[in-house]
Amino acid sequence: MDLFNNREAHFWRNTFTRLALIIVTVAIIVWFLPKDSGTQLQYDVGKPWMYGSFIAKFDFPIYKTEEAIKAEKDSILNRFEPYYNYNDSIGQAEIKSFERDFADGISGVPTNVVWVLKQNLTQIYKAGVMNTHEYSENFKDTTKMVRLVSGKTAQSIGAKDIYSGMAAYEHLFMDARVIPFKQLLQKANLNKYIVPNLIYDNQRSETERNDLLSAVTVASGMVISGQKIIDRGDIVDEHDALVLNSFEREMQRRQAGKQEITSTVIGQIIYVTMLVFLFTLYLGMFRKDYFHSPRSIAMVYTLITIFPIIVSLMMRHTVLNVYVLPLAITPMFVRVFMDSRTAFISHVTMVLICAAAVKYQYEFIIIQLVAGLAAIYSMRELTQRAQIIRAAVFVSVAMCIIYLALQLMQEKTFDDIDMSMMRYFAMNGVMLLFAYPLMYIIEKVFGYTSAVTLVELSNTSKELLRRLSEVAPGTFQHSITVSNLAAQIADRIGAKAQLVRTGALYHDIGKMANPAFFTENQAGGVNPLDNMSRTEAAQIIISHVTEGLKLAEQDNLPTEIKDFISTHHGAGKTKFFYISYKNEHPDEPIDEMLFTYPGPNPFTREQAILMMADSVEAASHSLQEYTEESIANLVNKIIDSQVADGFFHDCPITFHDITLSKQVLTERLKAIYHTRIVYPELKKGES
């Protein structure tokens, strides 16, 4: 009853966990999806209208293009005249200051010259002096005018009617009577008497500017409800495109209302929930191992959530082109860490969700699905960095080809096709190259081990394996042989060959702690275990598992490799010492834990393969003769014993897999221990 209750509680806990995961995923994606996309129509000027008869359902204005509005505003602003106030007191004050400084010729300048300068200053200030920078800005075009306000009157004046600060200074020296004293007057710094007396009137100018711009309308006409805009097969011209664009713009404006936004969000929730639910259903029905694995669930849901968010942000803020984003990274990662079918389903789910944020869904979905398939096909098994480059090239080429095909299907010629898209597809390929460093992050965050990492770990020059070859050379050779046997079995039954090959290389590293106690490292047949009690000897043999796990922990080996160390003997017994002790003490109760490995039993096919290969290879050295019959009997005896002891109850290996494993081991051991033909001796008396 308790077992039933525990199973039921576990079932409901898993159900609620997956349901919460779906809700959170949907909520995050919908939060970022654009809420103002409106009706999304695909059309090109000069091409036939692909949809049915399009009739306006409401009145809406025909909006001008941004370029047209800008041109109108620029045209009006060319007629704009900024306002300047004439300040007579500034000129009077500066002239009085000039008179004081040059009174009675004290500066060395003759009185008649001073009088001429005063008259020139009076003329300058009467016309008006404008700041040199403002003068240059206002009169870039010689036809430009400004409005000069003096008292209650305002008149338009041009550049020739007033002075800039620089022009005023030059005007002081234009009289022939002043020129002989120019050098002396330059030392007197006459610039300080030239101060702008035309002051910019910001308030009046901005009011006038806004009044002029208010005359510019954003619309150039109206479409009345019920009016036919375009019919199927009609060629879309510039005016039609303007009307259709105005319709979409008006739809976006109308969606600003609360009711419209609510309906959009409800539709997005239903759409995303359906896709995420179907994806979850796929995992629950066909990939239960992933469905019940927290790290697998976390990785795939993270990938199918992140990219729709990025696409939504790109569309909302108009950042680059959406085809630059390497969506094919998702199927690449899922293929490397899981399998091809899950990779494709994940990619389809993600692309369909992303399509809710883009405008041209049909084209987007087709191109991205082809890109995902190209990525999956090119990443059958990632073992080299060059495969990432090859995958990036395949994806970019596939996107280019399918894009050209779609364009040609729309009756476009090569001259009409927008070839700038090829640049975005090339950039997509470049972005895919970041899959390699990102893969390392995925491994660390979600606890996966890629084939590339396994290949790197299987390099016998790695520090841990190099030490094993030096400290325990017999164990090292045994591990090499077992890794080859296990990899060949994995190839035959469709398991992960590289994983089991790497695991086999490290499964006995714990023997480095006491290498002399293991027969493969003993020289001259001397066995130190013979002088020890059976329990002590058993504990030393068993300790190579725990010592191996310690070394693996110190060397930061992946969890998958540690699992091979802990499971290659399962929860079995050191049978030699257990049986010997039992025979020596037939009437005593035995503490079986003293002779039992800590386990657990294998829980993956690859671990089961290693257990079979390890046991058979070790036992094969005890055969008296190596014949096909003796080798086959040994293989069958050991593996049948493991099956009978229940070592494979917790792993998904089948009887068919076990039968194929026996065949591989028998064939390979026959090749390793091949017998030679015995040549006959020549009898005496015969020539």
C-alpha positions, 0 to 999 in steps of 0.5 A: 500500500505504501509503495502504491501511495509513493508511486501515486505521489511521485506521479502527481509531483511529476505532473504538477512540475511539468505543468508548472514548466509549461505555464512558466515557459508560455508566460515568458514567451508571451510576455516578450511577443510583440502585441502590436503586429496587426494584420500581416500582409505580404505583397510586393509592388509590381507583383500580383495581389495573392489574397482575395478581394480586399475591402475596407471594414472601416474608414481610415486615412491614407497616410503619407510616407515618412519621406513625403512628410519630411519633404513637405516639412523641409519645403515649408521650413525653407520659407520660415523666417526666425524672429530677432528683436532690435535692441537700440540701447546696446548700440548707444551704450557701445558708442558712448564707451567708444567716445570715452575711450577715444576722447581728445585723441588720447589713443593717438588716433586723430580726432577726424578719424575717431569721428569717422569711426563713430559714424561707422559704428552708428551706421552699423548699429542702426542696420543691426548686428547679428552673432556671427555663428547665427548669421552663418546659420540663417543665411546659408541660402542667400534668399533666406530672410529673418524677421526684424522686430523693432517696437511694434513693427516687424519686417523681413530683411536679408543678409545684405541689410544687416551685419555679422560681427565679422562684417561689422568689424571690416566695415569700420576700416572701409573709409579711406581716412581710416585705412592709414591708421589700421595697424594702430587701430587693430592694437586698440581692439575695436572688436569690443565695441561691436556687440550683437544688438539683434537678439533671437526671439525663441518663443516667437520663432518657435510659435511661428515654426510650429504654426507652419509645420501644423499645416503639414497633414499626415494623410493625403486622402481617406478610404471609406468603409466598404470600399474595395482596395484591391482584388485578387490578381491585380498588380500592386502599384505604389498607391495600392502599397500606400493604402495597404500600409495605411491600413496596417498602420491604422490597425496598429493604432486601433490595437492600442485599445485595451480590448484589442490588446487583450484579444491579442494576448489571449490568441498568443497564449493559446498558440504558444501553449498548444505548441509547448504542450505538444512538445511536452507530450512528445517527450512524455510519450516517446522520450521518457528518459528525457522527460524524467531527466531534469537537466534534459528538460531544462536544456530543451525548454531553455533553448525553445524559450530564449530564441523566441524572446530574442526574435521578439526583441529584434522585431520590436526594436528593428535590430538587424535582420532576423535571418542573422540569428542562428536558430539552427544552434538549437537543433545542433545542441539537441542533436549532440546531447540527445538525438536527431528526432528530438532535435527536429521536434524542438526546432519545429516548435521553436520556429513556429513560436518565433513565427508569431513575432515576424511578419513574413511567416511563410518564408520564415518558417520554410527557410528556418526549417530547412536550416534546421534539417541541414544542421541536424544532418551535418551534426550526426556525431560531433567529434571534431571542431571542423564539423562545426565549420562544415555545419555552418557552411551547409546551413548558410548554403541551404538557406540561400538555395531555399530562399532563391527557390521561394523567390523563383516560385513567385515568378521573379527573375534573378534580376528581381531577387533581393540578393542582399539577403545572401549577406544575412545568410552568410552572417548566420553561418558566421554566428553558427561558429559560436556554437563551439564555445557555447557548447562548453557553456551548455555542458557546464550549466546542464551537466552534459558531456559532448562527444568532443569532450569525450574525444579529448578525454580519451587522449592517452596523453592526458595526465590521469591516463599517462600516470596510469600507464606509468604506475599500473601498466598492466591495468592501462593495457587492460583498459585499452583492450576493454575500451576497444571491445566495448566500443565495438559492441556499442557500434554493433547494438547502436549504443554510444561508442565514444562514450563507452570507449572513454569510460572504459579507459578510466574505469580502473584508475583507482588501481593506481592506489595499490597497483601491485595487488592486481594480477595484471600488474604483478611481475613474476607471479608474486601476489601480496594478497596471498599473505592477507586474510580474505576480508582484507584482500577483498576490501583492497580489491573493492577499494579501487572503485572508491579510490577511482571516484576520488581521483575522478573528482580531483581531476573534474571528470564528467559525471558520465565517466564517474558512473562507469567507475562506480558501476563496472562491478555493480553491486556484485561480490568479489567472488574469489575471496567470498567463495574462498572465505565461505569454503574456509568458514562453512559454519560461520555467518558471513557479513556479505557487505565485506565482499560486496562492491558499493555499486550501483548496478549499471543503469545505461546500455553503455555501462552494461556493455563495459561490465560485460567487456571488463569481466570477459577480458579479465577472465580470458587470461585464465583460460588454459587454451584459446579455442573457439569453444573455450572462448565462447563458453567463457563469454556465455558463462560470465554474461549469463551469470551477470544476467542471472544476478540481476545486474542489468535490471535497471538498464534498458539493454535487451536480450537481443543486445546481450546476444550481439554483445556475446558474438562481438566478444567471442569474435574479438577474443578469437582474433586477439588470442588467435592460434597458429597452425602446428607445423609437422616435423620431418621424420628421420630417414626421409629426405 
